Amino acid sequence: MRRAGVTVGPMRYGVLGETAVWTDDGRPVRVPELKVRALLASLLVDPGRPVSAHRLIDDLWGEEPPGNPLRALQAKVSQLRRVLGEAEPGGRDLVVSRAPGYQLVVPDGALDAQRFAELAARARTAPDPRVRAGLFADALALWRGPAFADFAAEPFTRAAVNRLEEDRLAVVEERAEARLEAGEHAALVGELAGLVERHPLRERLRAVQLRALYRAGRQSEALAGYEDLRARLADELGIDPSPGLVELHGALLRQEIGPGTSADTPRTNILAPLSTLVGRGGAVAELRELLAGRRLVTLTGPGGVGKTRLALAVAEQVKGTFPDGEWLVELVGAGTGGDLAEVVAAALGLRDDGMWGVRPDGETGAAAGGTGPGTPLLPEGLRGRLAEALRGQRMLLVLDNCEHVVDEAAALVELLLRTAPGLTVLTTSQEPLALAGETLWAVPPLDLRGAVGLFAVRAAAAAPGFVLDDDSRGAVESICRRLDGVPLALELAATRVRALGVHRLLERLDDRFRLLGAGRRGVPARQQSLRAMIDWSWELLTEPERVVLRRLAVHADGCTLEAAEQVCAGDGVDEVLDLLVRLVDRSLVVVAGDRYRLLESVAAYCVERLGEAGETAAVRDRHLMYYLDLAVRTGPRLRGHGQREALARLDAESANLRRALEQALERGAAERALRLVDALAWYWILRGRLGEARRSVTAALRPAGGDAALRARVRVWQVGIAVLSGDGEDRAARMDAVLKEYGAAGDAAGLAWARWFLAHALCGTGDMAAGESLTERALAGFRELDDRWGEAAALADRSVQRLLRGDLAGAEGDATRSTELFGTVGDASGQLWSVYPRASVAEIHGDYARAAALQRDALTTAQEFGLSTQAVDLVAGLGRIALLTGDLAEARDQHERARRAATELGFRAGESNAELGLGLVARREGLLDEAEKRLRTVHAWHRDVGLDGANALVLAELGYIAELRGDAAGARTLHEEGYATARSTGDPRAVALAVEGLAGAAALAGAAEHAALLLGAASAARASTGAPLPLAERGDVDRATARAREALGDDAFDAAFRRGERLAPLEGMEAPSMECVMESLMESMTESAGPGPETTDPRVN
């Protein structure tokens, strides 16, 4: 799911206990208000399905609904969306309006009840009773208390609660049956006693208890238990036990159920772990199932990722499944050839003294299987005798750390598996054994939730008193990300918390190899420090592999195969692809899609190795040249066909492009730095990354040198991006200077582009005259050059300028032609520029359906192309349409969605625009304090960044707030300022709004005739531009009209209104009649403390 170009992360819900929500990384989400929690619970009763509004109202308020139940429900839905949106980006989009009411989006596996059912279903298909029991236990562990515990007494949850509780008890019974089958009757006897006491009439539960008692040698108690159940059924329900239970009773009496013995203690050399396994619960369950059907499973992954610990946890989980036990063989010190077989034999307790096959308990290999006709011939020596000894064994063999003897380990494992059909092998290795039938399971680094959990547990052990709280969580999460979620690195770092605390620990991670030095005892030397861990892997590489690995480290956030071949080849290294494949197999390079990357710690290690080899400068230069060439080749595609692919490629290489610029600046390579930012500037603008664009362009201009024309072009980028960023200081002087500089150094095409880009930057600043002049000159230049992209861009900007001047036909014509030209050249993102004027014209004409359709289609395109800032503006546009049609709940939701997205992006203009929309909504909802706070914030930002013209609407809204509070003088002052601001923009709609506001202030002050005159003038102004006031927005005008009409009477009001229609607030802006009205109004309102007689001014008659 997406919102405003940003993918929505999944959230998880809980009903097996109190109703709960967690973010994707496991943080609980607090839903503070009871009715909002009830709404969430009601939606989760039918997860993923629409729930009617009427049913939701019944669930929340029962027999005492509020006065306006639908509006109250909308408010609760908005609150729930707000809570989810604050917790997770895009979370508010998870509550959707869907006939006949609302639906909560619940992906598969996101609800604990779903996961409970899935685990139970998987358990029922497992043939092994221990695996079944384990999966049932995993399912039951999801329960935190009674289902819907906080709403269990409510009628709307009753059916779901009963169903879930029945499902839970069924799983409890099935788990008990599986454990009984696995021989755990002794332990079950005590555990079942309490369950039977709480549920004495459940026959299936009683049956398990009776069997467990009997097999534990407690026959009399089993029979007594049956009699107790029979009596209860008769007394309480008037029925007899089921036929199955009667048959079981008979078998107990006849002693046809074997008494059984305690389950045999599994034979194993695997010791209990000294610490808990954190963050791998799902992996253990998956591998346990995998081992039930596969004979060779290899856990792969980089050093320190936790392969050994995971393998041991899996072996512990399957204890008892293999009659001949689970055996660990540590190969870290093993050599090759027969020595490897000897290590395995020693771990299994076999000895080479002429009696191969003797087990610790005295069973011989012959007893276990022996040889006979058809037995395959075995090789001579240790390997052959080991295979013979294991021929009849049914065991799990865990071979740990195979990477340094991978060929020998593969040969031995193949022999053992062919010879011993009951053998299952679980290996850990940094690279696969590459055997037929091998199942690879790549052990990933811990996700953020698991990594934080592991670090917190280990830090608390190392530093008693450490608590993961709001103060420490951010630093801990950053540490976990910096260390790639690698458990060994996290555990080493946790030992430093006692001395440094988490904040200082984070600061020192740049020197990670010194920081994470020796810190653990009782582990192999290679696991005692971060450097030793990577040294172990490095020493296993061939020299060509080491060369490619260390050269890869110059990349940031990975690279493509093409980049690796260009940057890493040379000096005797040619077959980069083959070497990359080998490094991937050795778990030192991670493949993600079409990219190859190093874990951060491996990259830091390889940077040191690169320096030791004396290659740093040369390899960084290759990196710079490759990515400079990539940017120069890709930049032009941003304006035509292939735009989506070009954006995606530059997105993927953003970190490498930044690093390339850093390297150019460090070396003082001015020309290269200028070329790079010139190629990337438009990309940064399209992506809304104006801060990065501004910093990068400014940095590239610092070193002296470079081609004069190129330098002038980058200066144009610098000035235009500054204006787009809201820097209005001396912008006219800076623009004039840079155009003169570029005119002296550039060509005609370049100058047309420079004029257009600066005019484009001025759009929205209110500087209409300068923008229009530059746009017209740029348009003429583009047409002379037959530059269709340039012509389309200039027309798009001119359409906005014409819209603001009230030339609706001209705006529509320019926007339509711009869309056609952008389509011709293949620039889909450019077509979005014309949506605003086209949608605005449709709005003005009252065609809200067309306006919404234009913006929705454009939003889809913006999301597809990842144009997040444009998507924000389009979402706000949909909010504006909802406002104009009177759907205030939808308007608030859309503007809030836009605001949050803009905040995440650092898109201050989009955030301010959305904040303005929220202020408009709040005023119309009667929330005047909220509205004023939001509008004052927007007003201050507009003023700070030089967008004074944009404050015309803000001042009108603030004026109306003052009027609604009864402050006529304050309203008049604000509307006067708004009127002056609107006139400076030349936007006739803004002028009409200000005049309407002044009419409201006049009516409130008792200047009814002036109010009527002003209402007439505003009406005529709107009519002359074809921009009537939307019906949903007539409240302010209707209020002023009603006051003035009541004071004057219908005839006098109509006469004054008609006189006002003849005034000219818009044409020329210097009309004496309008000025006279304004002066007379101000005199009247200043002299009058309240409603009173008016002075009729003959100058306006």
Buried (B, 14 or more C-beta within 10 A) or exposed (E): EBBBBBEBBBBBBBBBBBBBBBBBBEBEBEBEEEBBBBBBBBBBBBBBEBBEBBBBBBBBBEEEBEEEBBEBBBBBBBBBBBBBBEBBBBBBBBBBBEEEBBBBBBBEEBBBBBBBBBBBEBBEEBEBBBBBBBBBBBBBEBBBEBBBBBBBEBEBBBEBBEEBBEBBBBBBBBBBBBBBBBBBBBBBBEBBEEBBEEBBEBBBBBBBBBBBBBBBEBBEBBBEBBEEBBEBBEEEEEEEBEEEBEEBBEBBEEEEBEEBEEBEEBBBBBEEEEEEBBBBEEBBBEBBBBBBEBBBBBBBBBBBBBBBBBBBBBBBBBBBBBEBBBBBBBBBEBEEBBEBBBBBBEBBEBEBEEEBBBBEEEBBBBEBBEEEEEEEEBEEEBBBBBBBBBBBBBBBBBBBBBBBBBEBBBBBBBBBBEBBEBBBBBBBBBBBBEBEEBBBBBBEBBBBBBBBBBBBBBBBBBBEEBEBEEEBBEBBBBBBEBBBBBBBBBBBBBBBBBEBBBBEBBEBBEEBBEBBBEBEEEEBEBBBBBBBBBBBBBEBBEEBBBBBBBBBBBBBBBBBEEBBBBBBBBEEBEEBEEBBEBBBBBBBBBEEEEBBBBBBBBBBBBBBBBEEBEBBEBBBBBBBBBBBEBBBEBBEBBBBEBBBEBBEBBEBBBEBBBBBBBBBBEBEBBBBBBBBBBBBBBBBBBBBBBBBBBBBBBBBBEBEEBEEBBBBBBBBBBBBBBBBBBBBEEBEEBBEEBBEBBBEBBEEBBBBBBBBBBBBBBBBBBBBEBBBEBBBBBBBBBBEBEBBBBBBBBBBBBBBBBBBBBBBEBBBBBBBBBBBBBEEBBBBBBBBBBBBBBBBBBBBBBBBEBBBEBBBBBBEBBBEBBBBBBBBBBBBBBBBBBBBBBBBBBBBBBBBBBBBBBBBBBBBBBBBBBBBBBBBBBBBBEBBEBBBEBBEBBBEBBBEBBBBBBBBBBBBBBBBBBBBEEBBBBBBBBBBBBBEBBBBBBBBBBBBBBBBBBBBBBBBBBBBBBBBBBBBBBBBBBEBBEBEBBEBBEEBBEBBBEBBBEBBEEEBBBBBBEBBBEBBBBEEBEBEBBBBBBEBBBBBBEEBEEBEEBEEBEEBE
